[in-house]
Amino acid sequence: MSVSVKNLPSVRAGDNAEVLLALTQDGLSSNVTRGENGGHKLTHAAVLRKLSTIGKMKPEDGGSFSAAPVINIPGDWDRKSVHIVVFVQEHSSRHVLGAASITLGAE
C-alpha cells in the first residue's frame, strides 16, 4: 500500500504536521451485562482498532508527502469490514488539513 499526499494547505511556520494512519472496523458488537443497556447486544461501527503516525510534514515540504507503510491485519479480523483512514493533522493546533479513506475489502 502507498500513501501520497498532495496540495494540502501549508503547515504554519515553526510547526509540523503528522500523517496518521487509522484502522477502523465495522460490525463489532459487545454484550452489555450491567447498566441501562444490561442484557442487550450493542453493535458498533467505525471502531478504532489501530492508530499510528506514519510520517511528518514540515512547511518546506510544500504540502506533499509519500510513504509505503506496512499494515498488519490480524487474521481473525473480517477484512471486508476494515477501513484505512489517513489524515494529516497540525501538531500544535491539532487542526486536520486533509483526510481520505478506503475499505480494505475494496483493494
Secondary structure, 3 states (H helix, E strand, C coil): CCEEECCCCCCCCCCCEEEEEEEEECCEEEECCCCCCCCCEEEECCEEEEEEEEEEECHHHCCCEEECCCCCCCCCCCHHHEEEEEEEEECCCCCEEEEEEEEHHHC
